[in-house]
């Protein structure tokens, strides 16, 4: 369950950059190296890892284990997710929800399998109703191991929910024209807690042309569905990678405009990895900032799905340097405050592994 890239989700603020333009990631990295020692330390440790082939071997072995996980390994992964959920609750109290007006607490888990996060959330909300969407096993998805009468699960490819993302008529020339879905799962529900934990699966059976755009399509599919289902004041928990890449920074900046945000990194399970979680509380989906973000993500999905000369997805554009610098002027200090604990946890963990030593 490793994401193949960090997708760009910028909208109208992007511009095609010339060959000599500095990349947004380079601008951001320079800013962080100048202003944050914790990030500079992490970068030095990463360089040691990149120079050691044993590091590649370590992560390759982990990917092979994930791709070929049997029943026992799947159960271990499910239990690991439950443990992360418990740690998340201890750190942020994000999983325990308070009902309003005697309304049942509702939980939505996007890309749910194997269901460990929902299991953890039900532990702290024992009367809640849980709903999930997950990739069918016939398409390479993992099995949902959570067994609970409080949980309802829909099996489908979330990236194919065309009507949910604003498309009524699929171009007849598209090679998967018949596979797009008009479903709008759980459309009449509003959720107190939403998990966006999906990553591009190497086991997912999909057309080759989708490979370059799949990470972007999956990310924005989850974000659109989450913002169109969450109740005002609800909580979102989103799996992300690398605070220090532009696409992640831009997403954090967006969420800061319509929610209260903090970051959480499991100290035991994800310590040496780049992964962490955005915990957005008091989400306000009715605000103009949130609605604008949803429209931006819908446009990104449409371009990644139907754009380009072949009509099967176009290459993402690159944010202009002026836009990147503008975001850093507004959000750079807050980004460092958010990112510092994440970088410190990862650096401390990397400093202890054999392929870094």
Secondary structure as the mmCIF struct_conf table of DSSP 4:
data_model
#
loop_
_struct_conf.conf_type_id
_struct_conf.id
_struct_conf.beg_label_comp_id
_struct_conf.beg_label_asym_id
_struct_conf.beg_label_seq_id
_struct_conf.end_label_comp_id
_struct_conf.end_label_asym_id
_struct_conf.end_label_seq_id
BEND BEND1 UNK A 4 UNK A 4
TURN_TY1_P TURN_TY1_P1 UNK A 12 UNK A 13
STRN STRN1 UNK A 14 UNK A 14
HELX_LH_PP_P HELX_LH_PP_P1 UNK A 16 UNK A 18
TURN_TY1_P TURN_TY1_P2 UNK A 19 UNK A 20
BEND BEND2 UNK A 21 UNK A 21
HELX_LH_PP_P HELX_LH_PP_P2 UNK A 22 UNK A 23
HELX_RH_AL_P HELX_RH_AL_P1 UNK A 24 UNK A 35
HELX_RH_AL_P HELX_RH_AL_P2 UNK A 37 UNK A 50
TURN_TY1_P TURN_TY1_P3 UNK A 51 UNK A 51
HELX_RH_AL_P HELX_RH_AL_P3 UNK A 53 UNK A 67
TURN_TY1_P TURN_TY1_P4 UNK A 68 UNK A 68
HELX_RH_AL_P HELX_RH_AL_P4 UNK A 71 UNK A 92
BEND BEND3 UNK A 95 UNK A 95
BEND BEND4 UNK A 100 UNK A 100
TURN_TY1_P TURN_TY1_P5 UNK A 101 UNK A 102
HELX_LH_PP_P HELX_LH_PP_P3 UNK A 103 UNK A 105
STRN STRN2 UNK A 106 UNK A 110
TURN_TY1_P TURN_TY1_P6 UNK A 111 UNK A 111
TURN_TY1_P TURN_TY1_P7 UNK A 113 UNK A 114
HELX_RH_AL_P HELX_RH_AL_P5 UNK A 116 UNK A 124
BEND BEND5 UNK A 125 UNK A 125
TURN_TY1_P TURN_TY1_P8 UNK A 126 UNK A 127
STRN STRN3 UNK A 129 UNK A 134
HELX_RH_3T_P HELX_RH_3T_P1 UNK A 137 UNK A 139
TURN_TY1_P TURN_TY1_P9 UNK A 140 UNK A 140
HELX_LH_PP_P HELX_LH_PP_P4 UNK A 141 UNK A 144
TURN_TY1_P TURN_TY1_P10 UNK A 149 UNK A 150
STRN STRN4 UNK A 151 UNK A 155
BEND BEND6 UNK A 156 UNK A 156
HELX_RH_3T_P HELX_RH_3T_P2 UNK A 158 UNK A 160
TURN_TY1_P TURN_TY1_P11 UNK A 162 UNK A 166
BEND BEND7 UNK A 169 UNK A 169
TURN_TY1_P TURN_TY1_P12 UNK A 172 UNK A 173
BEND BEND8 UNK A 174 UNK A 174
TURN_TY1_P TURN_TY1_P13 UNK A 175 UNK A 176
HELX_RH_3T_P HELX_RH_3T_P3 UNK A 177 UNK A 179
TURN_TY1_P TURN_TY1_P14 UNK A 185 UNK A 188
STRN STRN5 UNK A 191 UNK A 196
TURN_TY1_P TURN_TY1_P15 UNK A 202 UNK A 203
HELX_RH_3T_P HELX_RH_3T_P4 UNK A 208 UNK A 210
HELX_RH_AL_P HELX_RH_AL_P6 UNK A 211 UNK A 227
TURN_TY1_P TURN_TY1_P16 UNK A 228 UNK A 229
STRN STRN6 UNK A 230 UNK A 241
TURN_TY1_P TURN_TY1_P17 UNK A 243 UNK A 244
BEND BEND9 UNK A 245 UNK A 245
HELX_RH_AL_P HELX_RH_AL_P7 UNK A 246 UNK A 256
TURN_TY1_P TURN_TY1_P18 UNK A 257 UNK A 258
BEND BEND10 UNK A 259 UNK A 259
STRN STRN7 UNK A 260 UNK A 264
TURN_TY1_P TURN_TY1_P19 UNK A 267 UNK A 269
BEND BEND11 UNK A 270 UNK A 270
TURN_TY1_P TURN_TY1_P20 UNK A 271 UNK A 272
BEND BEND12 UNK A 273 UNK A 274
STRN STRN8 UNK A 275 UNK A 283
TURN_TY1_P TURN_TY1_P21 UNK A 285 UNK A 286
BEND BEND13 UNK A 287 UNK A 287
HELX_RH_AL_P HELX_RH_AL_P8 UNK A 288 UNK A 306
BEND BEND14 UNK A 308 UNK A 308
TURN_TY1_P TURN_TY1_P22 UNK A 309 UNK A 310
BEND BEND15 UNK A 311 UNK A 312
HELX_LH_PP_P HELX_LH_PP_P5 UNK A 315 UNK A 317
STRN STRN9 UNK A 319 UNK A 319
HELX_RH_AL_P HELX_RH_AL_P9 UNK A 321 UNK A 350
TURN_TY1_P TURN_TY1_P23 UNK A 351 UNK A 352
BEND BEND16 UNK A 353 UNK A 353
TURN_TY1_P TURN_TY1_P24 UNK A 354 UNK A 356
#
